[in-house]
Amino acid sequence: MDIPRLSPKEAEVLRLLIANGEMYGLQLVTSSDVLKRGTVYVTLSRMAEKGYVESRQEEVSPGDGPPRRLYKATGLGVRAYRALEHAARLFAGGEGAWAM
Amino acid sequence: MGDVNRPVRSARVMDEPSIEDVRRYVMELRERLVVPQNIIVSNEQLLRWIDADTPDEMFHREPKRLQQPEPVRVSAPPGHTLLAIAEFLCSERTFDEILRPTIDDMRREYNQALADDRRAKAKWVRMRGTWSFLAAAGMVAFGSVGKLVVRVWRLIG
């Protein structure tokens, strides 16, 4: 089984989506220092290809433009992020000895 | 045109209004009435003409054109040209998932800045949005070339 690898931007997207539920692109950018306007949709598109996020079109337009696309983390995305978090904690020595 | 050219006297002929009714009617029309020689007449003069049974031809009016409205500049929304080019060059999926949302976000922020009467910020949002669009398009192009290279490499290898 391939262990999923997350780039820092992908991890940040998953962190925000897990914390806040559904969000749209601009909301992700304004909530983060890592994500940029020019790259957030490229990142989201690649994550959707990998199955980490899924999206749907907003049903009703917010009134200030066309309907937006809302993103949320999939089960695979949540697991990948949890695994990364766990690995980071282990690496930092937060959970005691390495289980080998 | 019908309303503009309507004789002022018709109000009087139809139901015998009082002088106050006529005055009110003249006041309503006053803003857009001139006599045929393009001379603006006073209310009193108009009422005198009415009372003197001036022929109807005198009251056929033209729209008043003394004050030209401020010219309104109609322009395409920001990112219009970029989107048109991208729609022509990119795949539908890339366009719908990456490039159009980038421009939509820029337009939202741009409109918000204009609504707040912050024109300098609107200009900045426009510049930043254009840069974001180009960055996104560059990443897409770079990614596509990368995928192509990998595919060719695998074919050869």
Interface residues (C-beta under 8 A of the other chain):
Chain A: G25 L26 V29 K36 R37 G38 T39 Y41 V42 L44 S45 R46 A48 D64 G65 P66 R68 R69
Chain B: T94 E97 I98 L99 P101 T102 D104 D105 M106 R107 R108 E109 N111 Q112 R128 G129 W131 S132 F133 L134 A135 A136 M139 V140 G143
